[in-house]
Amino acid sequence: MSATPVHGTWEPAPAARWEDAFPSGNGHHGVLVYGDPDDERVIVTQHTLVRPNGGEHARPPRLAAALPEVQDRLLAGHLTAAEALTDGRPLQWVQPFHPAFQIRVRRPAGAGREVRRAVDFTSGEVTASGGGAVSRVFVSRADDVIVHEVTAGDLHLTLDHRLPGAPAGLRVGHGALLTPEGAVLSLRVRYPGSDRAYTGVTLLAVTGGRTELTPPGVRVTGCRSALLLTRVLRHTGEADAGAETRRLQDLLDGTERPYDGLLARHLDRHRTAYLRVTLDLGADPAERALPGSELLKRPHSPALLERLFAAGRYHLLSSSGHHPPRLTGLWTGDWDTAWSGAFTTNANLNLQTAAAPAAALPEVTEALAAFVARQLPDWRANARAVFGTRGAVAPSHSDGESGLTYHFSREYPLHLWTAGADWLLKPLVDHDEIQGAQDPRTAAALAEAALFYEDFLTRTDAAGHLVIVPSYSPENRPANGSWGAVNAAMDLSAARHTLLTAARYHPGRADRWRALADRLPPHRINADGALAEWAWPGLHDTYDHRHLSHLYGVWPLEEITPYDTPRLAAAAHRALQLRGAENDSAHGHLHHALIAARLRDPERAGRALRRVLDGDFFHASLMSAHYPHRDVYNADAAHTLPGVLIETLLQSTADRLILLPAVPDSCPRGELRGIRTRFGAEVDLAWSPDGARAVVRPGRTHRVELRTSSGAEFLDLVAGEARVLTLRTR
């Protein structure tokens, strides 16, 4: 294969829209860099910045006392009975994520300057140059600081919160002070009617020239370079900007080039993580050299897939740290972020993080594990209030501060959804299998989720099977019923998986949980030969929908596979064939591709992938949109696409390796390196129309089943001994 796929992207002009600005981040702080040497704008974001809207006081509805009557009515055939299970509140969104402010660095106009701006995925550096002026920005994983260096000439610097959608009534205070290094700027923003606020502090260290205050900013004349170090503090009351200034001053190491020292410490963490996995599709070098905006005009180019794979891993890594990625990753340039910029856990966050274990990004699974651990007490409150049980139930929306369920309505009865914990925990279980060790946090959350099912699963059908009632299939409803129904396929799969997985983690309680799992009903195949979205007889499917919740047993679970359950796999495939795309959401197309890959359907997986590549879903920044034609900035496609490509090329379970299950026609040859398997091995895979070669490097001794187009065989792997596999692809 060719030697060097592109690990970055570039543009020959400044960004005109914040959506096209290049992102960088460390999972806590983020930046969007427009890259105009005459008027550079760096939008600063921070994962915990959410605007109070009453959500901080919201609580789950107390419905446990009314639950038995609703269950009785649903089981008696009253299809709309679950609509009564509410406390009548209007729909309330979680607290919306928003940007902090923008750093503006203005220079005297340089007419006719040629501009080049770029982002290096291996370092997280965003650079811009033109007319001799150069800027460099990155967000340090080592020191949790935004590092921004500009060179040459006269500069005017300000911090400005006035970004699109900024609400009226914000109480804003600016500060500017000369220091021995140059100056310090601060910006405090307090929310209307609240004691909650955030403060940004930027330390300016100038080499050469003269610095003077021009409130609310600073002017520098004749400098050789200027270094800006920025942090954002979220707080109540007042923040100590002076103490933060001293902490930033401590980062100046006394050398002439503190930027390089800060970058070196950051690279030890960022570059190591980013380079663990690479994809090379042997693309045309001329196409690899194109700017991202031009490459996006060639949606069938292998060079585009290479770059989107690289960008997706970069963006996912950069947005994961304090939290996992939001709907917008770690970034937004608008105070009115769509869907509150929430953590949406009934498809979006799940799709974004699913590939992290295989793609060797434990930074992402760690962020998810910490998120779950912080929210587990709120999940317990949800179970008690809504269902009257012990254990834990995850919400479908969170702002990061709260895991309480309060975002729901008649059309979206998300408070009735019980499968959320299982889906959030699945990547953590996969990570544990890769590591060969059980994380105590995952074990604890699984026990809580299983405990919920112990108390909740009390109703039975005529055959003695346990019944999940009420049950909800996000975000769909039966064609002849209401949203809250009985025995949604997703709920059945999630309950079974939680109970059996929790049993593995907790042998002392395994018998009880396995017995519960055994009493759950089987999936139902409907009159169309498709896996029914609701296993309860008499409920009819609604096929044209963006979500594929009912195929949860196929992906991300392995409950339904072509190898172990061929009849159910055929029914799942029929359900996939019948599924419409509804509103063309990017997550729906890529979810479709993931399920098709599990069902060994390369044509369908490739077609779903092409719907995204052909649909103008990607901004010039290579961050994605929720809808075609770059409508609504959203990280689903960007973060999910690498996982789609991995699933088409290589899949694993704790006891199985599947090579080249669903290779799209757009990837006739390539090399995928560094993939982690759930049986504890690292795999490098190369393939072409003539054959394939895989190098398996096991970390522990284990027997696994190898599945290829030629059939199945067993591999006896020995820890520390690489195994080379060759096969024909046709």
C-alpha positions in Angstrom: 0.0 0.0 0.0 1.0 3.6 -0.3 3.1 4.9 2.6 1.3 7.9 4.1 -2.4 8.4 4.3 -3.2 12.0 5.2 -3.6 12.7 9.0 -5.1 16.1 8.8 -6.9 18.4 6.5 -6.5 22.0 5.1 -8.3 24.8 3.4 -7.0 27.7 1.2 -9.2 30.3 2.8 -10.5 31.4 6.2 -13.7 29.9 7.5 -16.7 32.0 6.8 -19.0 30.0 9.1 -18.2 28.6 12.5 -19.2 25.2 11.3 -16.3 25.2 9.0 -13.8 26.3 11.7 -11.3 23.6 12.6 -11.8 22.0 16.0 -9.3 21.0 18.6 -9.9 19.8 22.1 -8.8 17.8 25.1 -12.1 16.4 26.2 -12.7 19.4 28.6 -11.8 22.6 26.8 -12.3 23.0 23.0 -11.7 25.5 20.3 -13.1 26.3 16.9 -10.5 28.2 14.8 -11.6 30.3 11.9 -8.0 30.9 10.7 -8.0 34.5 9.3 -4.6 36.1 9.9 -6.2 39.6 9.7 -9.0 38.8 12.2 -8.5 35.4 13.7 -11.4 34.1 15.8 -11.0 31.3 18.2 -14.3 30.1 19.7 -13.7 28.7 23.2 -15.9 25.9 24.5 -15.9 23.9 27.7 -17.7 20.6 28.3 -19.5 21.7 31.5 -21.0 25.0 30.2 -24.8 24.5 30.2 -27.2 27.4 30.5 -29.6 27.2 33.5 -33.2 26.8 32.3 -34.8 25.3 35.3 -33.4 21.8 34.4 -31.1 21.9 37.4 -34.2 21.7 39.6 -36.1 19.1 37.5 -36.9 15.7 38.9 -38.3 12.5 37.5 -42.1 12.1 37.6 -43.4 10.1 40.6 -45.5 7.6 38.7 -44.9 4.3 40.6 -48.2 4.3 42.3 -50.1 4.6 39.0 -48.0 2.0 37.2 -49.9 -1.2 38.1 -53.2 0.1 36.7 -51.5 1.2 33.5 -49.9 -2.2 33.2 -53.2 -3.9 33.7 -54.8 -1.9 31.0 -52.0 -2.4 28.5 -52.1 -6.2 29.0 -55.9 -6.1 28.6 -55.5 -4.6 25.1 -55.9 -0.9 25.8 -53.3 0.3 23.3 -53.2 3.9 24.4 -53.2 3.2 28.2 -49.5 4.3 28.7 -50.4 7.8 27.7 -52.0 8.2 31.1 -48.6 7.4 32.8 -47.5 11.0 33.2 -47.7 13.8 35.7 -49.0 16.1 33.0 -45.9 18.3 32.8 -45.0 20.0 29.5 -41.9 18.9 27.6 -38.8 20.3 29.3 -35.4 20.2 27.6 -32.2 19.6 29.5 -29.9 22.6 30.1 -28.5 23.7 26.8 -24.8 23.5 26.0 -23.3 26.8 24.8 -20.0 28.4 23.8 -18.0 30.5 26.3 -16.7 33.3 24.1 -14.4 34.0 21.2 -10.8 35.2 21.3 -10.3 37.8 18.6 -6.9 38.6 17.4 -6.9 41.5 14.9 -4.1 42.7 12.7 -3.7 45.6 10.3 -5.4 44.5 7.0 -3.2 42.6 4.7 -4.9 42.9 1.3 -4.3 40.1 -1.1 -2.8 37.7 1.4 -2.8 34.1 0.5 -4.2 32.1 3.4 -3.7 28.5 4.3 -5.3 27.0 7.4 -4.9 23.4 8.5 -5.4 21.0 11.3 -2.9 18.2 12.1 -4.8 15.2 13.6 -1.6 13.7 15.1 -1.0 16.8 17.2 -4.4 18.5 17.5 -2.7 21.7 16.2 -4.7 24.1 14.1 -2.5 26.5 12.1 -3.1 29.5 9.8 -0.6 31.5 7.7 -0.7 34.3 5.3 1.4 37.3 4.4 4.1 36.3 6.9 1.7 36.0 9.8 1.3 32.6 11.5 -0.9 31.3 14.2 -0.9 28.0 16.0 -3.5 26.7 18.4 -3.9 23.4 20.4 -5.7 22.3 23.5 -3.4 20.5 25.9 -4.3 17.1 27.3 -1.4 17.3 29.7 -2.1 20.8 31.2 -5.8 21.4 30.4 -5.1 24.7 28.7 -5.8 26.3 25.4 -2.4 27.3 23.9 -2.4 29.9 21.1 0.7 31.5 19.6 0.6 34.3 17.0 3.7 35.8 15.3 4.8 39.1 14.0 3.6 42.7 14.1 0.8 44.6 15.7 -2.1 42.9 17.4 -5.4 43.8 19.1 -6.8 41.2 21.4 -10.3 40.9 23.0 -12.5 38.3 24.6 -16.1 38.5 23.3 -19.1 36.5 24.4 -21.4 37.9 21.7 -21.9 34.8 19.6 -25.1 33.9 17.8 -28.1 33.3 20.1 -26.5 34.9 23.2 -29.4 35.5 25.5 -30.4 38.9 26.7 -29.8 39.6 30.3 -26.4 38.0 30.6 -24.3 40.0 33.2 -20.9 40.4 31.7 -17.8 41.8 33.3 -14.4 42.3 31.5 -11.0 42.7 33.1 -7.6 43.7 31.7 -4.4 44.0 33.6 -0.8 44.5 32.5 1.6 41.8 33.9 5.4 41.2 33.6 4.7 38.8 30.8 2.4 41.1 28.9 -1.2 41.2 30.2 -4.1 39.2 31.5 -7.7 39.4 30.1 -10.7 38.0 31.9 -14.4 37.7 31.0 -17.0 36.8 33.6 -20.5 35.9 32.4 -23.4 35.3 34.9 -26.6 33.8 33.7 -29.9 35.7 34.1 -31.6 35.1 37.4 -28.9 32.8 38.6 -25.8 32.8 40.8 -24.2 30.5 38.4 -21.5 31.9 36.1 -18.3 31.1 34.2 -15.1 33.0 33.9 -12.5 32.9 31.1 -8.9 33.9 31.8 -6.4 34.5 29.1 -2.7 35.1 30.0 -0.8 37.0 27.3 3.0 36.6 27.2 4.6 38.8 24.6 8.1 38.6 23.1 9.3 42.1 22.0 7.2 45.1 21.3 4.9 47.2 23.6 1.7 46.2 25.4 -1.0 48.6 26.4 -4.5 48.3 27.7 -7.4 49.2 25.4 -10.3 48.1 27.6 -11.9 45.7 27.3 -8.9 44.4 25.3 -5.1 44.8 24.8 -3.0 46.3 22.0 0.5 45.0 21.2 2.7 46.8 18.8 5.9 45.5 17.2 6.0 42.1 18.8 7.9 39.1 17.5 5.4 36.7 18.9 2.6 36.5 21.5 1.5 33.4 23.4 -2.1 33.2 24.8 -3.0 30.7 27.5 -6.7 30.3 28.2 -8.9 28.4 30.7 -12.6 28.6 31.5 -13.9 28.1 35.0 -17.5 27.3 35.8 -18.6 28.4 39.2 -21.2 29.9 41.5 -20.4 33.2 43.3 -17.1 34.7 42.2 -14.1 33.0 40.6 -10.6 33.9 41.7 -9.2 35.2 38.4 -6.0 36.1 40.1 -5.3 32.6 41.3 -6.0 31.3 37.8 -3.6 33.8 36.4 -0.9 32.5 38.7 -1.6 29.0 37.6 -1.3 30.0 34.0 1.9 31.8 34.7 3.3 28.6 36.2 3.0 27.0 32.8 5.5 29.5 31.3 8.6 27.4 31.8 11.1 30.2 31.6 12.4 29.1 28.2 12.2 31.2 25.0 9.8 28.8 23.5 7.2 27.8 26.1 4.7 26.9 23.3 7.0 24.0 22.2 7.4 22.7 25.7 3.7 22.7 26.3 3.1 21.0 22.9 5.7 18.3 23.7 3.9 17.3 26.9 0.6 17.3 25.1 1.9 15.1 22.3 2.9 12.3 24.7 -0.9 11.8 25.3 -2.6 12.9 22.2 -0.4 11.5 19.4 0.1 8.2 21.1 -3.7 7.7 21.3 -4.4 9.0 17.8 -1.8 6.8 16.0 -2.9 3.5 17.6 -5.2 2.7 14.7 -4.7 3.7 11.0 -6.6 3.1 7.7 -4.9 3.1 4.3 -7.1 2.5 1.3 -4.3 3.1 -1.3 -5.9 6.4 -2.4 -4.6 8.5 -5.3 -1.8 10.8 -3.9 -3.2 13.7 -5.9 -6.6 13.4 -4.2 -4.9 13.0 -0.8 -3.4 16.4 -1.4 -6.7 18.2 -2.0 -8.2 20.5 0.6 -11.1 18.9 2.5 -13.8 21.0 0.8 -12.6 19.8 -2.6 -12.3 16.2 -1.5 -15.8 16.3 -0.3 -16.9 17.0 -3.9 -15.6 13.5 -4.7 -17.8 11.4 -2.4 -16.7 8.0 -4.0 -13.0 8.7 -3.5 -11.0 6.4 -1.3 -9.0 9.5 -0.2 -12.2 10.9 1.3 -12.9 7.7 3.3 -9.3 7.7 4.5 -9.6 11.3 5.7 -13.0 11.0 7.2 -11.8 7.9 9.1 -8.8 9.8 10.4 -10.9 12.9 11.2 -13.6 10.9 13.0 -11.0 9.3 15.3 -9.4 12.7 15.9 -12.7 14.4 16.7 -13.9 11.6 18.9 -10.6 11.6 20.9 -10.6 15.4 21.1 -14.1 15.6 22.4 -13.7 12.9 25.1 -12.3 13.5 28.5 -14.3 15.1 31.3 -17.4 13.9 29.4 -17.9 11.7 26.4 -19.0 13.6 23.2 -22.2 15.5 23.1 -24.5 15.7 20.1 -22.0 18.4 18.9 -18.9 16.7 20.2 -17.2 19.4 22.3 -18.0 22.3 20.1 -20.6 24.8 19.2 -20.5 28.4 18.0 -24.2 29.1 18.8 -25.9 29.6 22.1 -29.1 28.0 20.6 -27.5 24.6 20.1 -29.9 22.1 18.5 -31.5 19.7 20.9 -29.7 21.5 23.7 -26.4 19.9 22.6 -27.3 17.1 25.0 -26.0 13.7 25.6 -28.7 11.7 23.8 -28.5 8.1 24.8 -31.1 6.3 22.6 -28.9 6.2 19.5 -26.5 9.3 19.3 -24.0 9.0 22.1 -24.2 5.2 21.7 -23.3 5.3 18.0 -20.5 7.8 18.6 -18.8 5.8 21.3 -19.5 2.2 20.1 -16.2 1.8 18.1 -14.0 3.2 20.8 -12.9 -0.2 22.2 -12.0 -1.7 18.8 -10.5 1.6 17.6 -8.1 1.6 20.6 -9.5 4.7 22.2 -9.7 3.9 25.9 -9.7 7.7 26.5 -13.3 7.6 25.2 -14.5 4.6 27.2 -12.9 6.1 30.3 -14.9 9.3 29.7 -18.0 7.2 29.3 -17.3 5.2 32.4 -16.8 8.3 34.5 -20.0 9.8 33.1 -22.0 6.7 34.1 -20.4 6.5 37.5 -21.3 10.2 38.2 -24.9 9.7 37.1 -25.6 6.4 38.7 -27.3 7.9 41.8 -29.7 9.8 39.5 -30.4 6.6 37.6 -31.4 5.1 41.0 -33.8 8.0 41.6 -35.4 7.4 38.1 -36.1 3.7 39.0 -37.7 4.6 42.3 -39.8 7.5 41.1 -41.1 6.2 37.7 -41.2 2.4 38.4 -41.1 2.0 42.2 -38.1 -0.4 42.0 -34.6 -0.7 43.2 -31.7 -0.5 40.7 -31.1 2.0 38.0 -32.7 3.3 34.8 -30.8 5.7 32.6 -32.4 8.8 31.0 -32.5 9.3 27.2 -31.2 12.9 27.6 -28.7 14.4 29.9 -27.0 17.8 30.1 -24.0 16.2 31.9 -24.9 17.7 35.3 -27.9 15.5 35.9 -28.9 11.9 35.0 -32.5 12.4 36.1 -35.3 11.6 33.7 -37.4 14.7 33.0 -37.3 15.2 29.3 -40.4 13.4 27.9 -43.8 14.1 26.3 -46.8 12.2 24.9 -45.0 11.7 21.5 -41.7 11.0 23.1 -42.5 9.1 26.4 -38.8 8.7 27.1 -39.5 8.2 30.8 -40.8 4.7 29.9 -37.6 3.6 28.2 -35.7 1.0 30.2 -33.0 -0.1 27.8 -30.7 2.9 28.2 -28.4 1.6 30.8 -27.6 -1.5 28.8 -26.7 0.4 25.7 -24.5 2.8 27.6 -22.7 0.0 29.3 -22.1 -2.1 26.2 -18.8 -0.3 25.1 -17.6 -0.6 28.7 -18.2 -4.3 28.7 -16.4 -4.6 25.4 -13.5 -2.6 26.8 -13.3 -5.0 29.8 -13.2 -8.0 27.5 -10.4 -6.4 25.5 -8.4 -5.7 28.7 -9.2 -9.1 30.3 -10.3 -7.4 33.5 -13.6 -6.2 34.9 -13.8 -2.5 35.8 -15.5 -2.2 39.2 -17.5 0.8 38.0 -19.0 -1.3 35.1 -19.7 -4.2 37.5 -21.5 -1.8 39.9 -23.6 -0.3 37.2 -24.5 -3.7 35.7 -25.6 -4.9 39.1 -27.9 -1.8 39.5 -29.4 -2.4 36.1 -30.0 -6.1 36.8 -31.6 -5.2 40.2 -34.1 -3.0 38.4 -35.2 -5.9 36.2 -35.5 -8.1 39.3 -38.2 -5.7 40.6 -39.7 -4.6 37.4 -40.2 -8.0 35.6 -43.3 -9.1 37.6 -46.0 -9.5 34.9 -46.3 -12.6 32.7 -48.2 -13.6 29.6 -50.4 -16.6 29.0 -47.4 -18.8 28.3 -45.7 -17.8 31.5 -43.1 -15.5 29.9 -42.2 -12.3 31.7 -43.6 -9.2 30.0 -41.9 -5.8 29.7 -44.8 -3.4 30.3 -44.8 -0.5 29.6 -42.2 -0.8 26.8 -40.9 1.8 24.4 -39.0 1.5 21.1 -37.1 4.8 20.5 -38.5 6.9 18.9 -41.2 4.9 17.1 -44.7 3.5 17.8 -46.8 0.7 16.5 -48.9 1.5 13.4 -52.0 0.6 15.4 -51.0 1.7 18.8 -49.4 4.4 21.0 -45.8 5.0 21.9 -45.9 3.2 25.2 -46.6 -0.5 24.3 -45.6 -4.0 25.4 -42.4 -6.1 24.7 -40.5 -3.8 22.4 -37.8 -5.9 20.8 -35.0 -3.6 22.0 -36.3 -3.8 25.6 -36.3 -7.6 25.5 -32.8 -7.7 24.1 -31.5 -5.2 26.6 -33.0 -6.9 29.6 -31.7 -10.3 28.5 -28.2 -8.9 27.9 -28.1 -6.9 31.1 -29.1 -9.9 33.2 -26.7 -12.4 31.5 -23.8 -9.9 31.6 -24.4 -8.9 35.2 -24.4 -12.6 36.0 -20.9 -12.9 34.5 -19.7 -10.0 36.6 -21.4 -11.2 39.8 -21.3 -15.0 40.1 -22.9 -15.0 43.5 -26.1 -13.6 42.0 -25.8 -15.3 38.6 -28.4 -18.1 39.1 -31.2 -15.6 40.0 -30.4 -13.3 37.0 -30.0 -16.1 34.5 -33.3 -17.5 35.6 -35.0 -14.2 34.9 -33.3 -13.9 31.5 -34.6 -17.4 30.6 -38.2 -16.4 31.3 -38.2 -13.5 28.8 -40.1 -14.2 25.7 -38.5 -14.9 22.3 -38.5 -12.3 19.5 -41.5 -12.4 17.1 -41.4 -12.7 13.4 -44.2 -10.8 11.8 -46.4 -11.6 8.7 -43.8 -9.9 6.4 -41.1 -12.3 7.6 -39.4 -9.5 9.5 -38.3 -9.3 13.1 -41.1 -7.5 14.7 -40.4 -4.2 16.5 -42.8 -5.3 19.2 -43.0 -9.0 20.2 -46.5 -8.6 21.7 -49.1 -10.2 19.4 -51.4 -7.7 17.5 -48.9 -4.8 17.4 -48.1 -3.8 13.8 -44.8 -2.4 12.6 -44.1 1.1 11.4 -41.4 0.7 8.9 -40.5 4.2 7.8 -38.4 5.5 10.7 -34.9 6.8 11.3 -34.2 4.6 14.4 -33.5 0.9 14.2 -34.1 0.1 17.8 -35.6 -3.3 17.2 -32.4 -4.6 15.7 -30.5 -3.9 18.9 -30.0 -7.7 19.2 -28.0 -7.7 15.9 -25.9 -4.5 16.7 -24.4 -3.7 19.1 -25.3 -7.0 20.7 -24.5 -10.4 19.3 -27.8 -12.0 20.4 -28.8 -12.4 16.7 -26.1 -13.5 14.3 -26.0 -15.3 10.9 -23.8 -18.0 12.6 -25.7 -18.8 15.8 -29.3 -17.8 15.1 -29.7 -17.9 11.3 -33.5 -17.9 11.3 -33.6 -14.7 13.5 -30.8 -13.2 11.4 -32.9 -13.7 8.2 -35.8 -12.0 9.9 -33.6 -9.2 11.0 -32.3 -8.8 7.5 -35.9 -8.6 6.2 -36.7 -6.0 8.8 -33.6 -4.0 7.6 -34.8 -4.3 4.0 -38.2 -2.9 5.0 -36.9 0.0 7.0 -37.2 3.5 5.6 -34.9 6.4 6.2 -37.7 8.8 7.2 -36.1 12.2 7.6 -32.6 11.2 6.3 -30.8 11.6 9.7 -27.1 10.7 9.4 -27.3 8.5 12.5 -30.1 6.4 10.8 -28.0 5.7 7.7 -24.9 4.7 9.6 -26.9 2.7 12.1 -28.3 0.9 9.1 -24.8 0.2 7.8 -23.6 -1.2 11.1 -26.5 -3.7 11.2 -26.0 -4.6 7.6 -22.3 -5.3 8.3 -23.3 -7.7 11.2 -25.6 -9.5 8.8 -22.9 -9.8 6.2 -24.6 -7.6 3.6 -21.8 -5.5 2.0 -24.1 -4.1 -0.7 -26.6 -2.7 1.9 -23.8 -1.5 4.2 -22.1 0.3 1.3 -25.4 1.8 0.1 -26.1 3.2 3.5 -22.6 4.6 3.8 -23.0 6.2 0.3 -26.2 7.9 1.4 -24.1 9.9 3.9 -21.1 10.5 1.6 -23.4 11.6 -1.3 -25.7 13.7 0.9 -23.5 16.7 1.7 -23.4 15.8 5.4 -19.8 17.1 6.1 -18.6 20.6 6.7 -15.2 21.7 5.4 -14.0 21.1 8.9 -14.9 17.5 8.4 -17.3 17.7 11.3 -20.7 16.4 10.2 -24.3 17.5 10.1 -27.5 15.8 11.3 -29.3 16.3 8.0 -28.3 16.5 4.4 -26.9 19.7 2.9 -25.0 20.4 6.1 -28.1 21.2 8.1 -27.5 21.2 11.9 -24.0 20.8 13.2 -23.8 17.3 14.8 -21.1 14.8 15.5 -23.0 11.5 14.9 -21.7 10.9 11.3 -18.2 12.1 12.0 -17.7 9.9 15.1 -19.7 6.9 13.8 -18.1 6.5 10.4 -14.8 5.0 11.6 -16.8 2.4 13.5 -18.8 1.6 10.3 -15.7 1.0 8.3 -14.2 -1.2 11.1 -17.3 -3.3 11.3 -17.3 -4.0 7.6 -13.7 -5.1 7.7 -13.3 -6.9 11.1 -15.6 -7.9 13.9 -14.9 -9.8 17.1 -16.6 -11.2 20.2 -14.9 -12.8 23.3 -14.6 -16.0 21.3 -14.8 -15.2 17.6 -12.9 -13.3 14.9 -14.7 -12.3 11.7 -12.6 -11.1 8.9 -13.9 -9.1 5.9 -17.6 -9.7 6.7 -19.1 -6.9 4.5 -16.4 -5.0 2.6 -18.0 -2.1 0.6 -17.2 -1.9 -3.1 -15.6 1.5 -2.4 -12.9 -0.2 -0.4 -11.5 -2.9 -2.8 -8.1 -2.9 -1.1 -6.5 -1.4 2.0 -4.7 -1.9 5.3 -6.3 -1.5 8.7 -3.8 -1.5 11.6 -4.1 -1.7 15.3 -7.6 -2.9 15.8 -8.3 -4.4 19.3 -10.4 -7.6 19.6 -12.6 -8.6 22.5 -10.5 -11.7 23.0 -7.5 -9.6 23.9 -5.5 -9.5 20.6 -4.4 -6.7 18.3 -5.0 -7.2 14.6 -3.5 -5.7 11.4 -5.4 -6.5 8.3 -4.5 -6.1 4.6 -6.9 -7.0 1.8 -7.2 -6.8 -2.0 -9.3 -8.4 -4.7 -6.7 -11.3 -4.7 -6.8 -12.1 -1.1 -6.1 -10.9 2.5 -3.5 -11.2 5.2 -4.1 -10.7 8.9 -1.5 -10.6 11.7 -3.0 -11.4 15.1 -1.0 -10.5 18.1 -2.7 -12.1 21.2 -2.2 -10.7 24.6 -3.5 -13.8 26.3 -3.8 -17.5 25.4 -7.2 -18.4 24.0 -9.1 -20.5 21.5 -11.3 -18.5 19.1 -13.4 -19.3 16.1 -12.3 -17.7 12.9 -15.0 -16.8 10.4 -14.3 -15.8 6.8 -16.0 -16.1 3.5 -14.5 -19.7 3.3 -16.2 -20.8 6.5 -15.2 -21.4 10.0 -12.2 -22.9 11.8 -10.7 -22.7 15.2 -7.5 -20.8 16.1 -5.4 -21.6 19.2 -3.7 -18.4 20.1 -0.8 -18.2 22.5 0.0 -15.0 24.4 2.9 -13.1 22.9 3.0 -15.2 19.7 1.9 -13.5 16.5 -0.3 -15.5 14.2 -0.3 -14.8 10.4 -3.5 -15.7 8.6 -3.9 -15.7 4.8 -7.2 -16.1 2.9 -8.8 -15.5 -0.4 -11.4 -12.8 -0.4 -13.5 -14.4 -3.3 
